[in-house]
Amino acid sequence: MADQNPGEPITLDTFLRGVWEENPVFVMLLGMCPVLAVTNSATNALAMGLATTFVLMASGFMVSVLRRLIPKQVRIATYIVIIATFVTIVDYLIQAISLDLYNQLGAFIQLIVVNCMILGRAESYASKHPPVKTVVNSAGMGLGFTIGLLALGVVREILGAGTLLGFPLFGESFQPWVVMILPPGGFFVLGSWLLFFNWLKNRKEQRQLDAAVAAKA
């Protein structure tokens, strides 16, 4: 499989594109299942983000290394096997580090295998670019995904439990918004963040339009 722009250098945009312009959560809306399910606390959000980033980088590197050897007819099945291998490694690592955390994340660790973001990057990027560039791009996508998870997890934990990473922030008089750590809270916080980023995007476009009009005047 031929590389796309094999001579194109690695730039800062290679890394940052997944953080902002192609953010998996707030722009591409990928991996919504774990985004809504495990972000009832910042700890869970961070753990899932780091686990997904590791799988994304490791599987992307392996797919890139083997991209010329994988037959086109079985490439998707091969990508899934590669991704599943690293998900299994993450699964056992989390069990070894913290069984409580593993129980809180539940089946969503194993479901990283079917995260469309990871399979999509393997097909659209890793299979067409060299290993180092793939790892850099995957790291940016993983950071963007982790930021998205934390954006939800921090808000939901603070409002829903009055804590951050398990540490209390308010006095005993604080009344938690229990709905925030329940499934409806995930939809509400995600919708609020999407509304905020859409407002920023429209504001930026309006400023560019006003600048263009002023330049023509």
N, C-alpha and C positions, 0 to 999 in steps of 0.2 A: 504493500500500500504506500503510495507516494506521499511524501511530506508536503504540507501546505506551507509555502514560503520558508524552505529549510534554512535560508540564509538570514532570515529576519532576526535581529538581535533581541535579547531579553531586556525589557525596559521596566520601569516602575509601573507602567500601565498594565503590564502582564500580570502583576500581583494585585494591583489596586482595582482592576476592573470588576473582580468578584466581590469586592468590599462595598462598592457603591453602584456603579453603572449596571452591573449584572448581579446585584445582591439576590441570593437564592430565595430569601424570605419576602422582602419588601418590593422587589421588582419582578422576579420571575415566578414567585409564588410556588416554589417547589418544596417538597418535604413537609407539607402542611400537617400530616398526621403527628409526627413527633413535636412539631412546633406548638400545636394546641394541646397535646396530651401530657408532655413532661415538663412544661414550663410553669408548673404551680409553685416552683421554688427556684431561686437563682442557682443553687447547688446542682439540682437536676439538670437545669438548662446548660450550665457550664460543662458538666460531665458528658452530656449527650453531644454538645458541640465539639468537644475535644475528641471524643470517640469517632464521630463522623469525619472530622478533619483528618485523623490518622488513616482511616479507611480510604478516604478520598485521595490522599497523597500517595499511600502505599500502592493501592490498586492502579492509580493513574500511572505511576512509575513503571509497574510491572507490565501494564498494557502497552505503554510506549516502548519498552525494551523489546517486547515480543511482537510488535505490530507487523513486522515483515514476515513473521513465521506463522501467524494465525490465519488459517484459511478463511476466506471471506464468507463462506457458507455457514460456518459455525462460530462466527466471531461473537455474537450476542451470548450464546451459551458459554463460550470461553470467558467472556467478561464476567458473567455471573459467578462462575466457579472461582475466578480470581478474587472477586469482591467477597464472596462467601468465606474464602479462606482467611482473609484479614478480619472479617467480622467475627469469626470464631476466635481468633487471637484476642481481639478486644473483649469479647464476652468472658473469656477466662481471666483476663487481666483485671477486669472490674470485679469479678467474683473474688479474686485474690486480694485486691486492695480494700474493698468494703462490701461486705455481703448486704448490709442495710441499703446502700446505694443501689446495688444490683437489684434488690427486691423492689425498690421504688421505681426504677426505670422499667422493670418488667420485660415484657416481650418486645419493647421498642428497640432494644439493643439488637436482637436478631433481625428485626424489620429494617435495619440499615441496609440489608442485602437488596431490598426492593425499593430503596430510596431512588426516585427517578433522577435526582440531581447527580448521584454518583454514576449510575449507568449512562446517563446522558453525557456526562463529561468524558467518560471512557470512549463512547462512540463518536462524539463530535470534536473532541480535543486531543485526548491522549493517543488515539489511533492515528493521528495526523501530524503530531509534533514530537520533537526529540524529548528524551527523558527529563533533562534539567528544566527546560521550559515548561514541561507538563507539571513537574513538582511545584514550581513557583506559582503557576496559575492555580493549581489545586489548593495550595496553601492560602491564596487569596480568597478562593471560593469558600474554603473551610472557615476562614476568619469571618467572612461575611455571614455565613450561616450561624456561627457561634454568636456573633453580635446580635443577629436577629433573635436567637433563642434567649439571650440575656436581656434584650430589650423587653421581652414579654415576661421573663422569669422575675426580674427585679421588681417591676411594677406590680405583678400579681402577688409576690411574696410580701412586699411592703404593705400593700393595701389589704391583702387577705389574711395576713398573720401578724403584721406589725413588726416583722423581723427582716434582716438581710443576711443571707448566708448563715441563718440560724441564730444570729445575735439580735436581741431586742433593741428596737429603736425608740419606742415610746413608753410612756408610763403605764401603770395599771389601769388608768382611766380610758385608754384607747380601746375603741370597739372595732374589731376587725370586720372588714367587708367580706364575709365568708364566701359570697358568690364569686369573688375573684379567684379563689383556688379551686372552684368547681368548673366544669366544662364551659358553661356560658361565659364565665369570666375570660377564658382564653379567646373566644370569639370577639368579645367586647374590646379587649386590649389590642388584639390584632387589627380590628377595624379602626380603632383610634390611631394606631401608628400608621396604617395605610393612608388614612385621611390626612395626617400630618405631613407625610412625605409627598403626597399628591399636591398638597398646598404649597410646599416648598418648590416642587417642580413647576407648577403653574406660575408661581411668583418669579422664578428664574426666567421662564419663557417670556413673561410679560416685560421683565426688565430688558431682555435682549431685543424684544420687539420695539420697546420705547427707544432704546439706543439706536436701532436701525432707522427708525422714523426721524429721530433728531439728527442723524448723520446726513440724511437726504434733504433735510430742511435747509 
